[in-house]
Amino acid sequence: MQQPKAFPPSALWDLTDESAGGYALAKSGTQIETVRVGDLLASRPESGDGSWEIGIVRWVRTSGADNIEIGVQRLSPGAASVAIMPLEESQERYYLALALPEVHAMKQPATLLTPRGFYKSGRILYLDNSYRTRQIKATKLVELSGAFERFQYETIEA
């Protein structure tokens, strides 16, 4: 399990299409971003309330050497930074993750976004949200990409 080395820089994109489930963004110019299908994306519309929403790149289209368009599926209207550690971890090292809240309108339960290698069905993890540390159990893998895992979990009551 590895932590990402650094967060990529932010960039301004043009919103070209939007629906309840996602949106399309376009960028042109000499500084084209490196974007791959499966990349996570945190976006904050200029007209919004300032909160970040989390999405995943589902398609990428390029035209010419300096134009790119991407399709983004919305995963969550927000996220909280948390630290997680497998119960069996001998080095007692926490790893960064994102906790995505339950979204009732989309019938989507709360999930965790972690680097690859954390999900194992039934695995017990410590979850620290900077207010308290609790134990959770990984219950269902929702998505797996080359860079991350997203899975459902349940809190283990003490």
VMD Tcl script that builds the backbone (N, CA, C; Angstrom):
set m [mol new atoms 474]
animate dup $m
set s [atomselect $m all]
$s set {name element resname resid chain x y z} {
  {N N MET 1 A 0.846 -1.171 0.000}
  {CA C MET 1 A 0.000 0.000 0.000}
  {C C MET 1 A 0.891 1.233 0.000}
  {N N GLN 2 A 0.607 2.129 -0.910}
  {CA C GLN 2 A 1.412 3.332 -1.007}
  {C C GLN 2 A 0.528 4.557 -0.991}
  {N N GLN 3 A 1.049 5.614 -0.389}
  {CA C GLN 3 A 0.391 6.901 -0.416}
  {C C GLN 3 A 0.739 7.598 -1.718}
  {N N PRO 4 A -0.185 8.416 -2.248}
  {CA C PRO 4 A 0.185 9.240 -3.394}
  {C C PRO 4 A 1.330 10.159 -2.987}
  {N N LYS 5 A 2.278 10.362 -3.887}
  {CA C LYS 5 A 3.443 11.182 -3.564}
  {C C LYS 5 A 3.088 12.657 -3.401}
  {N N ALA 6 A 2.221 13.168 -4.239}
  {CA C ALA 6 A 1.855 14.579 -4.149}
  {C C ALA 6 A 0.529 14.780 -4.871}
  {N N PHE 7 A -0.160 15.808 -4.475}
  {CA C PHE 7 A -1.399 16.135 -5.151}
  {C C PHE 7 A -1.089 16.906 -6.418}
  {N N PRO 8 A -1.789 16.628 -7.496}
  {CA C PRO 8 A -1.539 17.359 -8.738}
  {C C PRO 8 A -1.997 18.818 -8.586}
  {N N PRO 9 A -1.459 19.694 -9.395}
  {CA C PRO 9 A -1.863 21.096 -9.304}
  {C C PRO 9 A -3.301 21.275 -9.768}
  {N N SER 10 A -3.907 22.359 -9.340}
  {CA C SER 10 A -5.268 22.646 -9.779}
  {C C SER 10 A -5.227 23.317 -11.145}
  {N N ALA 11 A -6.333 23.227 -11.866}
  {CA C ALA 11 A -6.420 23.813 -13.198}
  {C C ALA 11 A -7.853 24.275 -13.433}
  {N N LEU 12 A -8.007 25.291 -14.241}
  {CA C LEU 12 A -9.329 25.779 -14.618}
  {C C LEU 12 A -9.767 25.121 -15.918}
  {N N TRP 13 A -10.979 24.593 -15.934}
  {CA C TRP 13 A -11.559 23.950 -17.109}
  {C C TRP 13 A -12.882 24.636 -17.422}
  {N N ASP 14 A -13.348 24.496 -18.642}
  {CA C ASP 14 A -14.654 25.022 -19.046}
  {C C ASP 14 A -15.694 23.922 -18.920}
  {N N LEU 15 A -16.818 24.249 -18.288}
  {CA C LEU 15 A -17.931 23.313 -18.174}
  {C C LEU 15 A -18.710 23.361 -19.490}
  {N N THR 16 A -18.815 22.217 -20.192}
  {CA C THR 16 A -19.493 22.201 -21.493}
  {C C THR 16 A -20.840 21.491 -21.460}
  {N N ASP 17 A -21.069 20.663 -20.472}
  {CA C ASP 17 A -22.342 19.949 -20.360}
  {C C ASP 17 A -22.476 19.486 -18.914}
  {N N GLU 18 A -23.731 19.373 -18.436}
  {CA C GLU 18 A -23.949 18.956 -17.057}
  {C C GLU 18 A -25.293 18.264 -16.927}
  {N N SER 19 A -25.322 17.224 -16.097}
  {CA C SER 19 A -26.561 16.530 -15.748}
  {C C SER 19 A -26.476 16.163 -14.276}
  {N N ALA 20 A -27.504 15.524 -13.760}
  {CA C ALA 20 A -27.507 15.141 -12.344}
  {C C ALA 20 A -26.380 14.164 -12.020}
  {N N GLY 21 A -26.039 13.302 -12.980}
  {CA C GLY 21 A -25.037 12.274 -12.724}
  {C C GLY 21 A -23.610 12.649 -13.053}
  {N N GLY 22 A -23.418 13.777 -13.747}
  {CA C GLY 22 A -22.054 14.137 -14.098}
  {C C GLY 22 A -21.972 15.347 -14.986}
  {N N TYR 23 A -20.812 15.538 -15.598}
  {CA C TYR 23 A -20.591 16.724 -16.423}
  {C C TYR 23 A -19.417 16.498 -17.360}
  {N N ALA 24 A -19.335 17.363 -18.361}
  {CA C ALA 24 A -18.219 17.338 -19.306}
  {C C ALA 24 A -17.430 18.628 -19.127}
  {N N LEU 25 A -16.119 18.502 -19.165}
  {CA C LEU 25 A -15.213 19.639 -19.044}
  {C C LEU 25 A -14.305 19.671 -20.261}
  {N N ALA 26 A -13.910 20.884 -20.661}
  {CA C ALA 26 A -13.006 21.036 -21.799}
  {C C ALA 26 A -11.888 21.991 -21.434}
  {N N LYS 27 A -10.750 21.762 -22.056}
  {CA C LYS 27 A -9.588 22.625 -21.847}
  {C C LYS 27 A -8.835 22.696 -23.168}
  {N N SER 28 A -8.399 23.876 -23.502}
  {CA C SER 28 A -7.579 24.027 -24.702}
  {C C SER 28 A -6.456 24.998 -24.401}
  {N N GLY 29 A -5.437 24.914 -25.200}
  {CA C GLY 29 A -4.279 25.769 -24.996}
  {C C GLY 29 A -3.000 24.953 -25.031}
  {N N THR 30 A -1.926 25.610 -24.734}
  {CA C THR 30 A -0.626 24.948 -24.833}
  {C C THR 30 A -0.307 24.059 -23.638}
  {N N GLN 31 A -0.973 24.283 -22.502}
  {CA C GLN 31 A -0.716 23.456 -21.321}
  {C C GLN 31 A -1.868 22.482 -21.111}
  {N N ILE 32 A -1.813 21.370 -21.789}
  {CA C ILE 32 A -2.849 20.354 -21.663}
  {C C ILE 32 A -2.512 19.458 -20.473}
  {N N GLU 33 A -3.517 19.191 -19.673}
  {CA C GLU 33 A -3.348 18.357 -18.485}
  {C C GLU 33 A -3.267 16.882 -18.877}
  {N N THR 34 A -2.587 16.098 -18.076}
  {CA C THR 34 A -2.567 14.652 -18.252}
  {C C THR 34 A -3.733 14.078 -17.461}
  {N N VAL 35 A -4.693 13.524 -18.159}
  {CA C VAL 35 A -5.891 12.967 -17.538}
  {C C VAL 35 A -6.128 11.589 -18.131}
  {N N ARG 36 A -6.452 10.625 -17.253}
  {CA C ARG 36 A -6.724 9.262 -17.697}
  {C C ARG 36 A -8.105 8.834 -17.211}
  {N N VAL 37 A -8.720 7.949 -17.956}
  {CA C VAL 37 A -9.970 7.332 -17.508}
  {C C VAL 37 A -9.676 6.635 -16.185}
  {N N GLY 38 A -10.524 6.844 -15.197}
  {CA C GLY 38 A -10.336 6.245 -13.881}
  {C C GLY 38 A -9.707 7.188 -12.871}
  {N N ASP 39 A -9.219 8.347 -13.317}
  {CA C ASP 39 A -8.648 9.322 -12.372}
  {C C ASP 39 A -9.735 9.922 -11.501}
  {N N LEU 40 A -9.399 10.146 -10.239}
  {CA C LEU 40 A -10.298 10.869 -9.353}
  {C C LEU 40 A -10.150 12.353 -9.597}
  {N N LEU 41 A -11.238 13.081 -9.371}
  {CA C LEU 41 A -11.248 14.505 -9.631}
  {C C LEU 41 A -12.013 15.195 -8.513}
  {N N ALA 42 A -11.439 16.238 -7.964}
  {CA C ALA 42 A -12.151 17.100 -7.016}
  {C C ALA 42 A -12.424 18.394 -7.761}
  {N N SER 43 A -13.681 18.776 -7.819}
  {CA C SER 43 A -14.031 19.990 -8.561}
  {C C SER 43 A -14.845 20.927 -7.688}
  {N N ARG 44 A -14.704 22.210 -8.006}
  {CA C ARG 44 A -15.433 23.248 -7.274}
  {C C ARG 44 A -15.887 24.294 -8.284}
  {N N PRO 45 A -17.168 24.254 -8.642}
  {CA C PRO 45 A -17.659 25.236 -9.606}
  {C C PRO 45 A -17.521 26.657 -9.064}
  {N N GLU 46 A -17.182 27.585 -9.957}
  {CA C GLU 46 A -17.041 28.984 -9.539}
  {C C GLU 46 A -18.349 29.551 -9.011}
  {N N SER 47 A -19.471 29.072 -9.544}
  {CA C SER 47 A -20.769 29.602 -9.125}
  {C C SER 47 A -21.338 28.893 -7.902}
  {N N GLY 48 A -20.631 27.905 -7.382}
  {CA C GLY 48 A -21.143 27.105 -6.261}
  {C C GLY 48 A -20.897 27.740 -4.916}
  {N N ASP 49 A -21.106 26.939 -3.873}
  {CA C ASP 49 A -20.967 27.425 -2.495}
  {C C ASP 49 A -19.544 27.288 -1.966}
  {N N GLY 50 A -18.619 26.911 -2.821}
  {CA C GLY 50 A -17.223 26.782 -2.398}
  {C C GLY 50 A -16.832 25.393 -1.948}
  {N N SER 51 A -17.788 24.457 -1.894}
  {CA C SER 51 A -17.449 23.105 -1.461}
  {C C SER 51 A -16.959 22.282 -2.656}
  {N N TRP 52 A -16.141 21.292 -2.361}
  {CA C TRP 52 A -15.579 20.420 -3.379}
  {C C TRP 52 A -16.477 19.217 -3.571}
  {N N GLU 53 A -16.618 18.767 -4.803}
  {CA C GLU 53 A -17.326 17.521 -5.070}
  {C C GLU 53 A -16.340 16.547 -5.704}
  {N N ILE 54 A -16.587 15.266 -5.474}
  {CA C ILE 54 A -15.681 14.225 -5.925}
  {C C ILE 54 A -16.291 13.501 -7.114}
  {N N GLY 55 A -15.476 13.280 -8.144}
  {CA C GLY 55 A -15.930 12.569 -9.331}
  {C C GLY 55 A -14.829 11.678 -9.871}
  {N N ILE 56 A -15.192 10.908 -10.872}
  {CA C ILE 56 A -14.226 10.023 -11.534}
  {C C ILE 56 A -14.324 10.243 -13.038}
  {N N VAL 57 A -13.181 10.313 -13.692}
  {CA C VAL 57 A -13.136 10.515 -15.136}
  {C C VAL 57 A -13.568 9.211 -15.810}
  {N N ARG 58 A -14.632 9.292 -16.629}
  {CA C ARG 58 A -15.163 8.107 -17.308}
  {C C ARG 58 A -14.766 8.050 -18.780}
  {N N TRP 59 A -14.509 9.204 -19.406}
  {CA C TRP 59 A -14.039 9.203 -20.788}
  {C C TRP 59 A -13.179 10.432 -21.046}
  {N N VAL 60 A -12.279 10.298 -22.021}
  {CA C VAL 60 A -11.371 11.377 -22.421}
  {C C VAL 60 A -11.368 11.435 -23.943}
  {N N ARG 61 A -11.502 12.640 -24.480}
  {CA C ARG 61 A -11.448 12.859 -25.930}
  {C C ARG 61 A -10.462 13.975 -26.218}
  {N N THR 62 A -9.618 13.762 -27.189}
  {CA C THR 62 A -8.698 14.819 -27.609}
  {C C THR 62 A -8.957 15.130 -29.071}
  {N N SER 63 A -8.738 16.385 -29.409}
  {CA C SER 63 A -8.819 16.785 -30.814}
  {C C SER 63 A -7.676 17.753 -31.061}
  {N N GLY 64 A -6.827 17.361 -31.958}
  {CA C GLY 64 A -5.641 18.168 -32.205}
  {C C GLY 64 A -4.655 18.006 -31.060}
  {N N ALA 65 A -3.633 18.797 -31.087}
  {CA C ALA 65 A -2.572 18.689 -30.087}
  {C C ALA 65 A -2.883 19.446 -28.804}
  {N N ASP 66 A -3.885 20.334 -28.835}
  {CA C ASP 66 A -4.075 21.196 -27.664}
  {C C ASP 66 A -5.520 21.329 -27.194}
  {N N ASN 67 A -6.362 20.342 -27.490}
  {CA C ASN 67 A -7.743 20.351 -27.010}
  {C C ASN 67 A -8.068 19.018 -26.351}
  {N N ILE 68 A -8.693 19.086 -25.186}
  {CA C ILE 68 A -9.084 17.870 -24.469}
  {C C ILE 68 A -10.457 18.088 -23.849}
  {N N GLU 69 A -11.269 17.031 -23.850}
  {CA C GLU 69 A -12.579 17.059 -23.208}
  {C C GLU 69 A -12.692 15.797 -22.373}
  {N N ILE 70 A -13.257 15.927 -21.177}
  {CA C ILE 70 A -13.411 14.770 -20.298}
  {C C ILE 70 A -14.846 14.672 -19.794}
  {N N GLY 71 A -15.279 13.440 -19.554}
  {CA C GLY 71 A -16.578 13.180 -18.944}
  {C C GLY 71 A -16.365 12.712 -17.524}
  {N N VAL 72 A -17.068 13.342 -16.583}
  {CA C VAL 72 A -16.879 13.056 -15.165}
  {C C VAL 72 A -18.193 12.579 -14.548}
  {N N GLN 73 A -18.143 11.427 -13.887}
  {CA C GLN 73 A -19.294 10.932 -13.136}
  {C C GLN 73 A -19.185 11.457 -11.710}
  {N N ARG 74 A -20.259 12.039 -11.214}
  {CA C ARG 74 A -20.276 12.503 -9.825}
  {C C ARG 74 A -20.340 11.301 -8.886}
  {N N LEU 75 A -19.435 11.279 -7.900}
  {CA C LEU 75 A -19.474 10.232 -6.878}
  {C C LEU 75 A -20.086 10.747 -5.593}
  {N N SER 76 A -19.780 12.002 -5.260}
  {CA C SER 76 A -20.229 12.540 -3.980}
  {C C SER 76 A -20.186 14.061 -4.003}
  {N N PRO 77 A -21.157 14.704 -3.341}
  {CA C PRO 77 A -21.152 16.165 -3.271}
  {C C PRO 77 A -20.117 16.704 -2.287}
  {N N GLY 78 A -19.397 15.844 -1.630}
  {CA C GLY 78 A -18.376 16.275 -0.679}
  {C C GLY 78 A -17.606 15.078 -0.168}
  {N N ALA 79 A -16.577 15.356 0.597}
  {CA C ALA 79 A -15.760 14.283 1.162}
  {C C ALA 79 A -15.039 14.821 2.382}
  {N N ALA 80 A -14.670 13.922 3.268}
  {CA C ALA 80 A -13.895 14.296 4.452}
  {C C ALA 80 A -12.581 13.537 4.417}
  {N N SER 81 A -11.522 14.231 4.735}
  {CA C SER 81 A -10.214 13.602 4.822}
  {C C SER 81 A -10.154 12.794 6.117}
  {N N VAL 82 A -9.736 11.543 6.007}
  {CA C VAL 82 A -9.619 10.664 7.170}
  {C C VAL 82 A -8.294 9.916 7.091}
  {N N ALA 83 A -7.937 9.278 8.182}
  {CA C ALA 83 A -6.766 8.411 8.219}
  {C C ALA 83 A -7.241 7.010 8.571}
  {N N ILE 84 A -6.693 6.015 7.888}
  {CA C ILE 84 A -7.086 4.633 8.153}
  {C C ILE 84 A -5.850 3.774 8.364}
  {N N MET 85 A -6.043 2.713 9.146}
  {CA C MET 85 A -4.963 1.771 9.394}
  {C C MET 85 A -5.582 0.391 9.589}
  {N N PRO 86 A -5.091 -0.600 8.861}
  {CA C PRO 86 A -5.580 -1.965 9.090}
  {C C PRO 86 A -5.274 -2.403 10.520}
  {N N LEU 87 A -6.202 -3.109 11.137}
  {CA C LEU 87 A -6.034 -3.586 12.503}
  {C C LEU 87 A -4.784 -4.436 12.644}
  {N N GLU 88 A -4.464 -5.226 11.599}
  {CA C GLU 88 A -3.312 -6.114 11.673}
  {C C GLU 88 A -1.996 -5.427 11.304}
  {N N GLU 89 A -2.023 -4.135 11.030}
  {CA C GLU 89 A -0.809 -3.391 10.636}
  {C C GLU 89 A 0.206 -3.400 11.767}
  {N N SER 90 A 1.366 -3.957 11.514}
  {CA C SER 90 A 2.377 -4.085 12.560}
  {C C SER 90 A 3.166 -2.794 12.770}
  {N N GLN 91 A 3.222 -1.936 11.752}
  {CA C GLN 91 A 4.003 -0.704 11.866}
  {C C GLN 91 A 3.196 0.448 12.446}
  {N N GLU 92 A 1.914 0.225 12.687}
  {CA C GLU 92 A 1.017 1.256 13.222}
  {C C GLU 92 A 1.147 2.559 12.445}
  {N N ARG 93 A 0.970 2.460 11.132}
  {CA C ARG 93 A 1.054 3.617 10.261}
  {C C ARG 93 A -0.313 3.894 9.666}
  {N N TYR 94 A -0.744 5.132 9.784}
  {CA C TYR 94 A -2.012 5.539 9.185}
  {C C TYR 94 A -1.795 6.000 7.755}
  {N N TYR 95 A -2.815 5.790 6.920}
  {CA C TYR 95 A -2.794 6.193 5.515}
  {C C TYR 95 A -3.957 7.150 5.272}
  {N N LEU 96 A -3.759 8.084 4.358}
  {CA C LEU 96 A -4.816 9.039 4.030}
  {C C LEU 96 A -5.877 8.379 3.163}
  {N N ALA 97 A -7.115 8.796 3.378}
  {CA C ALA 97 A -8.244 8.304 2.594}
  {C C ALA 97 A -9.308 9.390 2.565}
  {N N LEU 98 A -10.316 9.205 1.735}
  {CA C LEU 98 A -11.450 10.116 1.691}
  {C C LEU 98 A -12.708 9.352 2.086}
  {N N ALA 99 A -13.456 9.921 2.995}
  {CA C ALA 99 A -14.739 9.350 3.393}
  {C C ALA 99 A -15.831 10.088 2.624}
  {N N LEU 100 A -16.556 9.348 1.801}
  {CA C LEU 100 A -17.664 9.931 1.046}
  {C C LEU 100 A -18.951 9.667 1.823}
  {N N PRO 101 A -19.737 10.716 2.058}
  {CA C PRO 101 A -20.943 10.534 2.870}
  {C C PRO 101 A -22.035 9.782 2.115}
  {N N GLU 102 A -22.986 9.293 2.861}
  {CA C GLU 102 A -24.167 8.678 2.266}
  {C C GLU 102 A -24.910 9.742 1.462}
  {N N VAL 103 A -25.397 9.366 0.267}
  {CA C VAL 103 A -26.180 10.285 -0.568}
  {C C VAL 103 A -27.547 9.639 -0.763}
  {N N HIS 104 A -28.522 10.114 -0.003}
  {CA C HIS 104 A -29.857 9.517 -0.027}
  {C C HIS 104 A -30.492 9.595 -1.413}
  {N N ALA 105 A -30.356 10.753 -2.085}
  {CA C ALA 105 A -30.998 10.955 -3.384}
  {C C ALA 105 A -30.510 9.959 -4.426}
  {N N MET 106 A -29.270 9.519 -4.307}
  {CA C MET 106 A -28.705 8.567 -5.262}
  {C C MET 106 A -28.738 7.135 -4.716}
  {N N LYS 107 A -29.319 6.958 -3.533}
  {CA C LYS 107 A -29.366 5.656 -2.860}
  {C C LYS 107 A -27.961 5.059 -2.750}
  {N N GLN 108 A -27.036 5.902 -2.340}
  {CA C GLN 108 A -25.624 5.526 -2.255}
  {C C GLN 108 A -25.176 5.553 -0.797}
  {N N PRO 109 A -24.732 4.421 -0.262}
  {CA C PRO 109 A -24.266 4.398 1.127}
  {C C PRO 109 A -22.908 5.095 1.276}
  {N N ALA 110 A -22.515 5.361 2.491}
  {CA C ALA 110 A -21.202 5.947 2.763}
  {C C ALA 110 A -20.121 4.984 2.280}
  {N N THR 111 A -19.059 5.538 1.702}
  {CA C THR 111 A -17.956 4.725 1.208}
  {C C THR 111 A -16.623 5.369 1.562}
  {N N LEU 112 A -15.567 4.604 1.429}
  {CA C LEU 112 A -14.198 5.107 1.590}
  {C C LEU 112 A -13.470 4.999 0.263}
  {N N LEU 113 A -12.699 6.026 -0.057}
  {CA C LEU 113 A -11.781 6.013 -1.191}
  {C C LEU 113 A -10.383 5.864 -0.622}
  {N N THR 114 A -9.703 4.794 -0.995}
  {CA C THR 114 A -8.376 4.515 -0.444}
  {C C THR 114 A -7.406 4.188 -1.581}
  {N N PRO 115 A -6.109 4.261 -1.298}
  {CA C PRO 115 A -5.165 3.723 -2.277}
  {C C PRO 115 A -5.434 2.225 -2.455}
  {N N ARG 116 A -5.012 1.661 -3.567}
  {CA C ARG 116 A -5.215 0.222 -3.806}
  {C C ARG 116 A -4.553 -0.603 -2.717}
  {N N GLY 117 A -5.177 -1.723 -2.398}
  {CA C GLY 117 A -4.585 -2.656 -1.460}
  {C C GLY 117 A -5.237 -2.684 -0.087}
  {N N PHE 118 A -6.197 -1.801 0.171}
  {CA C PHE 118 A -6.824 -1.777 1.487}
  {C C PHE 118 A -8.023 -2.704 1.591}
  {N N TYR 119 A -8.788 -2.828 0.521}
  {CA C TYR 119 A -10.020 -3.591 0.630}
  {C C TYR 119 A -9.771 -5.095 0.657}
  {N N LYS 120 A -10.307 -5.705 1.689}
  {CA C LYS 120 A -10.463 -7.152 1.789}
  {C C LYS 120 A -11.789 -7.324 2.524}
  {N N SER 121 A -12.678 -8.128 1.990}
  {CA C SER 121 A -13.983 -8.308 2.598}
  {C C SER 121 A -13.840 -8.736 4.057}
  {N N GLY 122 A -14.496 -8.021 4.942}
  {CA C GLY 122 A -14.452 -8.329 6.367}
  {C C GLY 122 A -13.256 -7.750 7.106}
  {N N ARG 123 A -12.357 -7.083 6.407}
  {CA C ARG 123 A -11.154 -6.522 7.041}
  {C C ARG 123 A -11.546 -5.426 8.042}
  {N N ILE 124 A -10.908 -5.464 9.187}
  {CA C ILE 124 A -11.129 -4.466 10.227}
  {C C ILE 124 A -10.061 -3.373 10.084}
  {N N LEU 125 A -10.516 -2.130 10.111}
  {CA C LEU 125 A -9.629 -0.981 9.977}
  {C C LEU 125 A -9.923 0.011 11.099}
  {N N TYR 126 A -8.909 0.744 11.486}
  {CA C TYR 126 A -9.122 1.917 12.335}
  {C C TYR 126 A -9.404 3.091 11.405}
  {N N LEU 127 A -10.402 3.894 11.735}
  {CA C LEU 127 A -10.734 5.090 10.966}
  {C C LEU 127 A -10.658 6.281 11.908}
  {N N ASP 128 A -9.796 7.224 11.597}
  {CA C ASP 128 A -9.608 8.420 12.427}
  {C C ASP 128 A -10.028 9.634 11.615}
  {N N ASN 129 A -11.058 10.325 12.094}
  {CA C ASN 129 A -11.535 11.521 11.392}
  {C C ASN 129 A -11.088 12.810 12.087}
  {N N SER 130 A -10.099 12.742 12.917}
  {CA C SER 130 A -9.488 13.821 13.709}
  {C C SER 130 A -10.325 14.212 14.928}
  {N N TYR 131 A -11.520 13.662 15.049}
  {CA C TYR 131 A -12.326 13.877 16.253}
  {C C TYR 131 A -12.305 12.641 17.141}
  {N N ARG 132 A -12.330 11.479 16.467}
  {CA C ARG 132 A -12.280 10.224 17.207}
  {C C ARG 132 A -11.800 9.109 16.297}
  {N N THR 133 A -11.328 8.050 16.924}
  {CA C THR 133 A -10.893 6.869 16.192}
  {C C THR 133 A -11.879 5.755 16.504}
  {N N ARG 134 A -12.319 5.073 15.466}
  {CA C ARG 134 A -13.249 3.957 15.659}
  {C C ARG 134 A -12.854 2.820 14.735}
  {N N GLN 135 A -13.400 1.658 15.006}
  {CA C GLN 135 A -13.138 0.509 14.152}
  {C C GLN 135 A -14.268 0.372 13.149}
  {N N ILE 136 A -13.900 0.032 11.920}
  {CA C ILE 136 A -14.884 -0.229 10.874}
  {C C ILE 136 A -14.551 -1.566 10.223}
  {N N LYS 137 A -15.539 -2.119 9.538}
  {CA C LYS 137 A -15.333 -3.369 8.804}
  {C C LYS 137 A -15.664 -3.121 7.342}
  {N N ALA 138 A -14.718 -3.431 6.441}
  {CA C ALA 138 A -14.947 -3.316 5.003}
  {C C ALA 138 A -15.972 -4.362 4.590}
  {N N THR 139 A -17.018 -3.944 3.871}
  {CA C THR 139 A -18.098 -4.877 3.566}
  {C C THR 139 A -18.294 -5.172 2.083}
  {N N LYS 140 A -18.114 -4.161 1.202}
  {CA C LYS 140 A -18.394 -4.407 -0.216}
  {C C LYS 140 A -17.539 -3.496 -1.087}
  {N N LEU 141 A -16.821 -4.096 -2.025}
  {CA C LEU 141 A -16.041 -3.326 -2.983}
  {C C LEU 141 A -17.000 -2.741 -4.014}
  {N N VAL 142 A -16.964 -1.417 -4.160}
  {CA C VAL 142 A -17.851 -0.725 -5.087}
  {C C VAL 142 A -17.138 -0.441 -6.406}
  {N N GLU 143 A -15.870 -0.054 -6.311}
  {CA C GLU 143 A -15.114 0.285 -7.516}
  {C C GLU 143 A -13.630 0.069 -7.283}
  {N N LEU 144 A -12.969 -0.385 -8.340}
  {CA C LEU 144 A -11.531 -0.629 -8.300}
  {C C LEU 144 A -10.941 -0.036 -9.561}
  {N N SER 145 A -9.922 0.797 -9.403}
  {CA C SER 145 A -9.222 1.348 -10.566}
  {C C SER 145 A -7.736 1.089 -10.389}
  {N N GLY 146 A -6.959 1.577 -11.314}
  {CA C GLY 146 A -5.520 1.409 -11.209}
  {C C GLY 146 A -4.916 2.162 -10.044}
  {N N ALA 147 A -5.634 3.159 -9.538}
  {CA C ALA 147 A -5.080 4.017 -8.492}
  {C C ALA 147 A -5.804 3.939 -7.148}
  {N N PHE 148 A -7.047 3.508 -7.133}
  {CA C PHE 148 A -7.802 3.568 -5.876}
  {C C PHE 148 A -8.821 2.444 -5.782}
  {N N GLU 149 A -9.346 2.301 -4.564}
  {CA C GLU 149 A -10.472 1.411 -4.289}
  {C C GLU 149 A -11.547 2.239 -3.606}
  {N N ARG 150 A -12.787 1.925 -3.899}
  {CA C ARG 150 A -13.902 2.551 -3.185}
  {C C ARG 150 A -14.752 1.418 -2.649}
  {N N PHE 151 A -14.963 1.444 -1.317}
  {CA C PHE 151 A -15.718 0.360 -0.714}
  {C C PHE 151 A -16.643 0.853 0.386}
  {N N GLN 152 A -17.713 0.058 0.598}
  {CA C GLN 152 A -18.644 0.310 1.678}
  {C C GLN 152 A -18.076 -0.278 2.961}
  {N N TYR 153 A -18.555 0.241 4.065}
  {CA C TYR 153 A -18.084 -0.236 5.359}
  {C C TYR 153 A -19.180 -0.070 6.391}
  {N N GLU 154 A -19.007 -0.749 7.491}
  {CA C GLU 154 A -19.918 -0.568 8.623}
  {C C GLU 154 A -19.099 -0.304 9.872}
  {N N THR 155 A -19.659 0.511 10.740}
  {CA C THR 155 A -18.978 0.840 11.994}
  {C C THR 155 A -19.162 -0.313 12.980}
  {N N ILE 156 A -18.085 -0.646 13.648}
  {CA C ILE 156 A -18.140 -1.673 14.697}
  {C C ILE 156 A -18.365 -0.936 16.009}
  {N N GLU 157 A -19.500 -1.186 16.599}
  {CA C GLU 157 A -19.831 -0.523 17.862}
  {C C GLU 157 A -19.000 -1.094 18.999}
  {N N ALA 158 A -18.462 -0.215 19.817}
  {CA C ALA 158 A -17.625 -0.655 20.936}
  {C C ALA 158 A -18.449 -1.067 22.120}
}
mol reanalyze $m
mol bondsrecalc $m
mol representation Tube
mol addrep $m
